[in-house]
Amino acid sequence: MAIGVLWALVVIWVPQQLDLPFLPPPVALPVAFLAPGFVLAAMIGRLAQRRFFDTEIIDGQVFAPGSGAATDQKVLTNTVEQLVLALVTWPFVAMSLGGAAVIVLGLSFALMRGLFWVGYHMSPPLRGVGFAGTFYPTVLSGFWALVAWFV
């Protein structure tokens, strides 16, 4: 959790310190969601590939508990939840902190979701860092943007 909070502070603070040009939200937001979209597509593709090559699940059956496919489904579900949170938060962040901030958030999201995915299969601590590394930057950037809006 602490690593996730530290990561969030770096991801939000660094673009503010670099004095990057203010990109308007209509330009920055599609770019910001591009990397997370590719990660989401990879997760969907991996589940489709698992189904295609397994006769027991090819017709849409539920994945066996504890299987790699069940884990991938959990990762996909959580990633969609995180993306919905980003979809309702990042536009305000882009308006308040600038487009560069959400582009960095998008790249960070993709990186940390990859860590979450690998970590879910390998090691719970890696999963935790990946989760926190996507959740906390989105939430903290929303609060940061809210403060910046009123200051």
PASE-980753 format. One line per 2 residues: number of its first residue (from 0); for each residue y, x, z of N, C-alpha, C, O. Coordinates in pm, 1 decimal, always signed. Each point is the difference from the previous one (the first is absolute). Layout:
N
NUM> Y X Z Y X Z Y X Z Y X Z ~ ...;
# end
This chain:
151
0> -118.7 +82.0 +0.0 +118.7 -82.0 +0.0 +125.6 +86.8 +0.0 +95.1 -27.1 -73.3 ~ -95.5 +131.1 +155.6 +115.9 +88.8 +7.4 +24.8 +69.3 -133.5 +114.7 +16.9 -41.5;
2> -222.7 +23.0 -25.4 +15.2 +64.1 -131.3 +61.9 -98.2 -98.1 +84.7 +38.2 -80.7 ~ -125.7 -163.6 +86.6 +56.0 -102.0 -88.5 +148.1 -22.5 +24.0 +76.9 -15.0 -95.0;
4> -36.3 +12.3 +220.5 +141.7 -17.9 +32.2 +79.9 +121.4 -46.8 +108.0 -14.7 -57.2 ~ -160.7 +134.2 +81.5 +67.4 +122.5 -45.5 +11.2 -0.8 -152.4 +105.8 +31.2 -54.6;
6> -214.7 -66.7 -14.3 +1.5 -8.9 -145.6 +107.5 -99.6 -45.6 +74.3 +27.2 -94.3 ~ -66.6 -141.7 +161.0 +98.9 -101.2 -35.7 +141.8 +54.1 +12.2 +83.7 -23.0 -87.3;
8> -57.4 +94.1 +194.7 +133.7 +56.8 +19.0 +34.6 +98.6 -110.3 +112.3 +0.5 -50.4 ~ -208.3 +82.7 +12.8 +23.9 +98.1 -106.5 +22.9 -70.8 -133.5 +93.1 +32.8 -73.5;
10> -178.5 -129.5 +43.2 +8.5 -70.9 -128.1 +133.3 -73.8 -13.6 +53.5 -9.5 -110.4 ~ -0.3 -41.8 +217.8 +125.3 -74.6 -6.3 +120.9 +91.8 +14.5 +101.2 -19.5 -67.4;
12> -111.1 +118.2 +153.9 +114.6 +86.8 +29.2 +29.8 +96.5 -114.0 +116.6 +19.8 -34.2 ~ -218.1 +40.4 -24.8 +21.1 +103.0 -102.0 +81.8 -52.1 -118.2 +97.2 +65.4 -37.9;
14> -131.6 -179.7 -22.3 +84.2 -45.3 -111.9 +145.9 -24.1 +39.2 +90.5 +17.1 -81.7 ~ -68.6 -56.7 +206.7 +137.3 -22.9 +45.6 +77.8 +131.8 +9.5 +121.1 +2.2 -21.8;
16> -189.7 +106.1 +54.0 +64.9 +129.3 +15.7 +23.5 +71.4 -132.5 +88.1 +85.5 -9.1 ~ -164.4 -118.9 -92.5 +10.6 +68.6 -128.3 +118.5 -47.9 -83.1 +31.1 +59.4 -103.2;
18> +33.8 -163.7 +145.9 +116.1 -52.9 -70.4 -32.0 -25.6 -147.7 +74.2 +40.4 -89.5 ~ -185.5 -108.0 +67.3 -42.9 -33.7 -135.0 +89.5 -111.0 -55.2 +59.9 -75.2 +76.9;
20> -50.6 +64.9 -207.9 +83.8 -107.1 -55.5 -53.1 -137.5 +40.1 -120.7 -20.0 +13.9 ~ +211.4 -72.2 +4.0 -38.1 -136.6 +36.8 -53.0 -71.0 -123.5 +76.0 -35.5 -90.1;
22> -205.8 +15.4 +86.8 -61.0 -73.1 -110.2 +3.5 -148.4 +32.6 -37.1 -39.3 +110.6 ~ +80.4 -43.1 -203.4 +2.0 -143.6 +29.5 -141.2 -54.2 +18.9 -93.0 +45.2 -66.7;
24> +76.1 -140.7 +156.1 -133.1 -56.0 +26.4 -75.6 -46.3 -124.3 -120.7 +23.2 -7.7 ~ +185.8 -88.2 -91.1 -78.6 -42.6 -117.6 -61.3 +116.9 -78.1 -98.9 -18.0 -71.1;
26> +156.5 +136.1 +84.2 -55.1 +118.8 -65.6 -105.6 +64.9 +88.6 -106.8 +38.1 -47.9 ~ +136.1 -25.7 +175.7 -85.4 +75.4 +91.7 -128.2 -73.8 +39.7 -105.4 +62.5 +11.8;
28> +112.7 -192.0 +8.7 -116.3 -72.7 +51.5 -121.2 +3.2 -93.2 -111.3 +20.7 +48.2 ~ +127.4 -40.3 -178.8 -119.0 +12.3 -85.7 -61.6 +139.4 +5.9 -122.2 +14.1 -4.6;
30> +205.2 +87.4 +14.5 -51.0 +137.5 +11.6 -70.4 +17.8 +133.9 -105.9 +62.4 +6.8 ~ +163.7 -116.6 +99.0 -57.1 +14.2 +134.1 -137.4 -64.3 +10.0 -87.1 +52.2 +69.7;
32> +65.8 -163.5 -137.4 -128.2 -70.1 +9.2 -103.3 +49.3 -100.8 -113.9 -46.8 +0.2 ~ +152.1 +140.1 -85.6 -92.6 +49.0 -101.7 -118.2 +75.4 +60.8 -114.9 -31.3 -31.0;
34> +140.9 +129.5 +116.5 -109.1 +77.1 +61.5 -89.6 -88.4 +87.5 -122.3 +9.1 -10.8 ~ +179.4 -94.5 +97.3 -88.2 -90.5 +74.6 -81.8 -91.0 -91.7 -114.9 -31.9 +30.5;
36> +173.4 -9.4 -141.6 -72.6 -83.1 -94.3 -119.4 +73.1 -60.6 -106.2 -59.1 -19.4 ~ +123.9 +187.7 -10.4 -111.5 +79.0 -52.7 -111.3 +15.3 +103.6 -118.0 -5.9 -34.4;
38> +154.9 +25.3 +159.6 -100.7 +10.3 +106.3 -74.9 -132.0 +13.4 -122.5 -0.9 +12.7 ~ +194.3 -109.2 -15.4 -63.3 -131.2 +7.8 -95.1 -21.2 -118.2 -110.4 -51.5 +17.6;
40> +152.8 +90.9 -136.8 -85.7 -12.9 -118.4 -126.5 +84.6 +14.4 -108.1 -42.8 -40.5 ~ +121.0 +162.4 +97.7 -117.5 +85.1 +21.1 -98.4 -64.9 +97.1 -121.3 +6.5 -19.8;
42> +174.5 -69.0 +124.8 -87.2 -67.2 +97.0 -72.1 -118.5 -63.1 -119.7 -19.4 +21.5 ~ +192.7 -59.2 -98.7 -61.5 -114.0 -68.2 -105.1 +49.6 -98.9 -109.4 -55.7 -8.9;
44> +143.6 +159.8 -64.5 -93.3 +56.9 -96.5 -126.1 +53.6 +64.7 -109.8 -15.2 -53.6 ~ +125.9 +78.1 +169.1 -117.8 +53.9 +70.6 -93.3 -113.2 +42.6 -121.7 +12.7 -13.4;
46> +175.7 -121.6 +63.6 -84.1 -113.5 +37.9 -66.7 -62.2 -122.3 -117.0 -38.2 +5.0 ~ +190.8 +28.5 -113.3 -59.0 -54.3 -123.0 -112.8 +89.7 -49.3 -103.7 -49.0 -44.7;
48> +123.6 +179.2 +52.6 -103.2 +94.7 -41.5 -123.2 -13.6 +87.5 -112.5 +4.8 -49.6 ~ +132.8 -21.4 +177.9 -114.2 -18.0 +91.0 -79.2 -125.2 -38.4 -123.1 +2.5 -2.3;
50> +193.2 -111.1 -27.5 -67.5 -123.9 -36.8 -73.7 +14.5 -133.5 -111.8 -49.1 -15.4 ~ +174.3 +115.8 -79.3 -57.2 +11.0 -133.3 -135.2 +71.0 +0.3 -88.2 -31.7 -79.8;
52> +73.2 +127.9 +170.2 -122.4 +79.7 +1.3 -98.6 -40.1 +109.7 -95.5 +73.1 +26.3 ~ +116.8 -187.1 +37.5 -89.0 -44.1 +107.2 -39.2 -145.9 -24.7 +83.3 -90.0 +10.1;
54> -209.0 +68.2 -42.0 -45.5 -135.9 -34.1 +8.3 -97.0 +117.5 +1.9 -121.4 -20.7 ~ +3.1 +172.4 +143.4 +5.3 -88.7 +116.0 +139.4 -56.9 +25.1 +14.6 -100.4 +69.8;
56> +87.2 +163.9 -126.3 +137.0 -46.8 +25.0 +77.1 -29.2 -128.8 +117.9 -34.9 +5.1 ~ -182.6 +48.7 -118.6 +71.1 -16.4 -127.6 +56.6 -139.8 -19.1 +100.8 -16.5 -68.8;
58> -162.9 -83.6 +127.5 +46.8 -137.8 -16.6 +99.1 -43.8 +107.1 +23.4 -119.5 +17.5 ~ +35.0 +215.2 +54.2 +102.2 -33.6 +99.1 -51.9 -24.5 +139.6 +71.6 -54.7 +83.9;
60> -195.4 +94.3 -57.0 -54.3 -17.9 +133.5 +79.9 +83.3 +101.6 +70.8 +94.3 -35.6 ~ -84.6 -131.8 +160.4 +64.2 +73.1 +108.9 -65.1 +137.3 +11.8 -121.3 +13.9 -15.7;
62> +202.8 +86.7 +43.3 -52.0 +135.0 +16.0 -78.4 +11.2 +130.0 +32.3 -66.3 +98.5 ~ -134.1 +149.1 -98.6 -80.5 +22.4 +120.7 +87.2 +64.6 +107.4 +72.2 +95.8 -27.8;
64> -78.8 -148.0 +150.6 +79.0 +59.9 +108.5 -32.6 +148.8 +14.9 -116.3 +40.5 -1.5 ~ +221.5 +39.0 +16.0 -17.2 +142.9 +18.8 -18.2 +79.0 -128.2 -7.1 +122.9 +3.6;
66> -0.7 -191.6 -117.1 -16.6 +69.8 -127.0 +133.6 +60.1 -45.3 +107.1 -37.7 +47.6 ~ -117.5 +131.4 -140.1 +121.1 +58.6 -56.4 +87.6 -104.5 -66.2 +122.7 +6.6 +7.9;
68> -186.1 -103.8 -73.7 +75.7 -106.7 -64.7 +73.4 -85.3 +103.1 +114.3 -39.8 -22.5 ~ -178.7 +11.8 +134.5 +66.1 -78.7 +105.5 +120.4 +75.9 +55.3 +104.0 -59.2 +28.7;
70> -118.9 +189.2 -14.4 +111.9 +83.0 +46.1 +112.7 -2.9 -101.2 +116.3 -16.9 +36.8 ~ -149.5 +33.2 -164.5 +103.4 -5.7 -103.6 +70.9 -134.8 -0.5 +120.7 -6.0 -23.5;
72> -193.5 -101.6 +49.0 +61.4 -132.5 +5.7 +98.5 -8.9 +116.4 +107.9 -57.7 -13.9 ~ -144.6 +114.5 +128.0 +90.8 +1.3 +115.3 +125.5 +79.5 -31.6 +110.7 -40.4 +35.5;
74> -128.2 +153.6 -102.4 +114.8 +83.5 -38.0 +90.8 -76.9 -95.5 +122.1 +0.9 +15.8 ~ -181.1 -66.7 -113.9 +78.3 -78.2 -95.8 +75.5 -111.9 +70.6 +118.5 -20.7 -26.0;
76> -185.0 -50.5 +113.9 +64.6 -110.0 +71.8 +118.9 +50.5 +80.9 +107.4 -60.1 -3.2 ~ -125.8 +169.3 +75.3 +108.8 +53.5 +80.3 +112.6 +52.8 -88.2 +117.2 -10.5 +36.3;
78> -151.2 +66.2 -149.9 +102.8 +51.0 -90.7 +83.9 -114.3 -55.9 +121.8 +12.9 -12.0 ~ -184.8 -122.9 -21.7 +75.1 -116.5 -47.9 +92.4 -50.6 +111.2 +115.1 -34.8 -26.3;
80> -164.5 +30.8 +149.3 +84.4 -42.3 +112.8 +120.8 +92.3 +13.6 +112.5 -46.2 +18.6 ~ -136.5 +175.3 -28.0 +109.7 +97.1 +12.5 +99.1 -14.3 -115.7 +120.8 +12.6 +19.8;
82> -171.6 -38.7 -140.1 +89.4 -16.8 -115.3 +84.5 -126.1 +12.1 +115.5 -0.7 -42.5 ~ -170.0 -104.4 +98.9 +79.6 -121.3 +21.5 +114.6 +30.8 +96.9 +113.4 -42.6 -22.0;
84> -142.9 +115.5 +127.4 +105.2 +40.8 +93.5 +106.1 +83.0 -72.6 +119.7 -20.1 +20.9 ~ -162.8 +112.1 -105.0 +94.6 +81.6 -76.8 +82.9 -86.7 -95.3 +120.2 +21.8 -15.2;
86> -183.5 -118.3 -47.6 +71.1 -86.9 -95.1 +112.7 -79.3 +65.7 +101.4 -28.4 -63.9 ~ -118.5 -7.3 +190.4 +105.3 -76.6 +67.0 +100.1 +88.5 +72.9 +105.2 -47.9 +42.4;
88> -136.5 +176.7 -27.3 +87.5 +91.2 +73.4 +77.9 +94.4 -90.5 +120.2 +18.7 +18.5 ~ -187.1 +40.3 -115.3 +62.9 +104.2 -81.5 +121.5 -44.1 -80.5 +90.6 +81.3 -18.4;
90> -82.7 -204.5 -30.6 +123.6 -36.8 -70.4 +124.0 +11.8 +88.9 +104.7 +46.6 -45.0 ~ -116.6 -88.5 +169.8 +113.4 +14.5 +92.0 +27.4 +147.5 +29.3 +115.5 +41.0 +11.5;
92> -220.8 +37.4 +0.4 +16.2 +144.3 +21.7 +74.5 +61.6 -118.1 +89.8 +81.9 +19.1 ~ -126.5 -120.7 -140.1 +66.2 +53.8 -119.4 +148.0 -37.3 -2.4 +83.4 +80.8 -40.9;
94> -50.3 -202.2 +84.3 +140.2 -41.4 +2.7 +78.8 +75.0 +106.3 +117.7 +30.1 -19.7 ~ -181.2 +0.0 +131.4 +70.5 +62.8 +111.7 +0.2 +152.3 -5.7 +103.0 +63.3 +23.1;
96> -218.4 -4.9 -53.8 -14.1 +145.5 +6.8 -0.8 +66.9 -137.0 +9.9 +122.3 -9.5 ~ -21.4 -200.5 -94.7 +0.8 +54.5 -135.0 -138.4 +3.7 -61.6 -101.8 -3.7 +69.2;
98> +101.1 +10.9 -200.3 -124.8 -1.7 -73.6 -88.5 +119.8 +24.9 -122.5 -11.8 -2.2 ~ +183.2 +128.2 +26.0 -80.6 +119.5 +25.6 -88.3 -19.8 +122.4 -112.4 +50.0 +4.3;
100> +162.0 -121.7 +94.1 -77.7 -23.4 +121.8 -128.2 -76.5 -30.5 -105.7 +33.6 +53.3 ~ +113.4 -136.2 -138.6 -120.5 -77.2 -28.1 -93.6 +73.2 -95.4 -121.3 -20.7 +4.0;
102> +176.0 +105.1 -88.7 -87.1 +80.8 -86.1 -82.5 +95.4 +85.2 -119.6 +16.7 -23.9 ~ +181.9 +45.7 +122.6 -73.8 +87.2 +92.5 -101.0 -82.8 +79.9 -112.4 +44.9 +22.5;
104> +151.5 -164.7 +20.1 -94.0 -88.0 +70.4 -121.1 -31.9 -87.2 -112.9 -2.0 +48.9 ~ +135.3 -22.5 -175.5 -109.7 -31.3 -90.8 -96.0 +116.6 -17.8 -121.7 -18.5 +0.9;
106> +176.3 +138.0 -17.0 -85.9 +118.5 -12.9 -76.6 +25.2 +129.3 -118.6 +32.8 -2.2 ~ +187.2 -48.5 +113.9 -64.3 +16.7 +130.0 -111.3 -103.1 +18.5 -108.4 +32.0 +48.8;
108> +136.9 -156.2 -88.4 -98.0 -107.1 +12.1 -127.7 +37.0 -75.0 -110.1 -11.8 +53.9 ~ +125.2 +56.4 -177.6 -116.1 +34.9 -82.0 -80.1 +113.5 +63.3 -122.9 -6.0 +5.5;
110> +191.2 +107.6 +41.6 -66.5 +113.6 +63.4 -75.5 -42.8 +125.9 -115.9 +37.0 +19.1 ~ +181.0 -114.0 +65.4 -61.0 -40.6 +126.3 -110.9 -103.8 -19.0 -95.4 -3.2 +77.7;
112> +106.8 -80.6 -178.9 -108.7 -93.7 -28.7 -123.4 +75.1 -48.1 -112.6 -38.6 +31.4 ~ +133.4 +145.3 -107.3 -112.9 +83.8 -40.4 -67.5 +61.7 +120.8 -122.8 +4.1 +7.7;
114> +202.8 +44.1 +87.0 -54.5 +56.4 +123.3 -73.1 -107.5 +80.3 -105.7 +26.7 +57.2 ~ +161.0 -147.1 -52.5 -63.7 -110.9 +68.8 -135.9 -30.6 -63.3 -98.2 -20.8 +71.2;
116> +92.3 +18.0 -203.0 -121.5 -31.5 -73.4 -107.8 +104.5 +26.0 -113.7 -33.8 +33.0 ~ +149.8 +159.3 -47.8 -95.5 +108.3 +26.4 -39.1 +0.1 +147.3 -117.2 +15.3 +34.4;
118> +216.4 -32.6 +51.5 -26.8 -0.6 +142.9 -90.9 -112.6 +44.3 -80.5 +17.4 +91.5 ~ +92.2 -132.2 -155.1 -86.5 -113.3 +35.7 -145.6 +33.6 -27.2 -89.3 -43.7 +72.6;
120> +65.8 +121.4 -177.2 -136.4 +39.9 -33.4 -48.4 +119.4 +82.1 -120.0 +13.8 +23.9 ~ +212.2 +72.5 +19.2 -40.2 +126.2 +63.4 +23.9 +7.8 +149.8 -87.6 +42.9 +75.1;
122> +207.6 -84.9 -30.8 +38.8 +30.2 +136.7 +105.1 -99.4 +50.1 +106.0 -13.9 -61.1 ~ -134.5 -54.6 +171.1 +99.3 -94.2 +53.0 +137.8 +61.4 +27.4 +100.2 -67.5 -24.0;
124> -89.7 +192.0 +73.1 +135.1 +54.5 +19.1 +79.4 +12.1 -130.6 +120.9 -23.1 -1.6 ~ -188.6 +59.0 -106.9 +69.0 +5.7 -128.9 +44.9 -139.7 -41.7 +109.1 -17.9 -54.1;
126> -193.2 -79.0 +79.5 +34.8 -138.8 -30.8 +124.3 -40.6 +77.5 +90.0 -64.1 -54.4 ~ -85.6 +101.5 +181.1 +114.7 -34.8 +83.8 +128.8 +62.3 -49.6 +104.4 -65.2 -0.9;
128> -110.6 +190.4 -40.1 +119.4 +66.4 -53.0 +43.8 -68.0 -129.2 +119.2 -22.2 -21.4 ~ -214.8 -10.6 -64.3 +33.7 -67.6 -125.2 +61.1 -137.0 +22.0 +94.3 -38.4 -69.3;
130> -148.1 -35.7 +166.0 +56.5 -130.8 +31.8 +141.9 +14.8 +53.4 +93.0 -64.0 -48.9 ~ -77.7 +149.0 +149.7 +131.2 +18.5 +61.7 +100.7 +56.6 -99.3 +118.5 -33.0 +5.5;
132> -165.5 +118.2 -96.3 +87.8 +61.3 -99.1 +49.6 -96.3 -106.2 +92.7 +32.9 -74.0 ~ -152.3 -151.3 +64.8 +52.9 -102.6 -89.9 +73.3 -109.7 +77.5 +103.4 -49.8 -44.5;
134> -156.9 +13.2 +158.8 +59.3 -109.6 +77.1 +134.8 +39.2 +61.5 +99.5 -70.1 -18.3 ~ -96.7 +180.8 +90.4 +122.3 +37.7 +71.5 +118.1 +30.9 -91.8 +111.7 -40.4 +32.3;
136> -129.8 +109.5 -144.7 +116.9 +19.7 -86.3 +60.3 -130.9 -50.4 +122.1 -12.0 -9.8 ~ -205.2 -84.8 -21.8 +52.8 -127.6 -47.7 +76.3 -71.9 +110.8 +111.3 -47.9 -21.7;
138> -170.6 +40.7 +138.7 +65.5 -70.2 +111.4 +125.2 +74.8 +45.4 +105.3 -60.9 +18.6 ~ -116.3 +191.2 -1.1 +115.4 +78.2 +46.0 +112.5 -1.4 -102.9 +117.2 -6.8 +37.0;
140> -151.0 +13.1 -165.0 +105.2 -4.2 -102.7 +71.5 -134.6 +1.8 +120.3 -7.0 -24.9 ~ -194.1 -99.9 +54.1 +63.7 -130.6 +11.2 +100.6 -4.6 +113.5 +110.5 -51.6 -16.7;
142> -148.1 +105.5 +132.7 +92.8 +5.0 +113.3 +117.1 +93.5 -28.4 +114.6 -31.4 +31.9 ~ -144.3 +146.9 -92.3 +103.9 +97.6 -35.1 +100.8 -64.4 -95.2 +120.8 +16.1 +17.0;
144> -170.4 -88.4 -116.5 +86.1 -66.6 -96.8 +84.1 -108.2 +67.0 +116.8 -18.7 -33.9 ~ -176.5 -52.1 +128.7 +72.5 -104.6 +72.6 +116.0 +60.5 +79.0 +111.0 -53.1 -0.9;
146> -137.3 +162.6 +68.1 +104.9 +69.0 +75.5 +108.1 +49.8 -96.4 +119.1 -17.4 +25.9 ~ -160.7 +79.5 -137.1 +96.5 +51.2 -97.6 +84.6 -112.6 -59.7 +117.0 +20.4 -32.4;
148> -175.3 -137.2 +18.2 +70.4 -114.8 -56.0 +117.4 -41.8 +88.7 +105.4 -40.1 -49.5 ~ -125.2 +50.2 +181.7 +103.1 -44.2 +93.4 +91.5 +110.9 +49.5 +100.2 -27.3 +66.2;
150> -132.9 +150.5 -97.1 +83.8 +112.1 +48.4 +104.1 +37.8 -102.3 +78.9 +91.6 +23.1;
# end
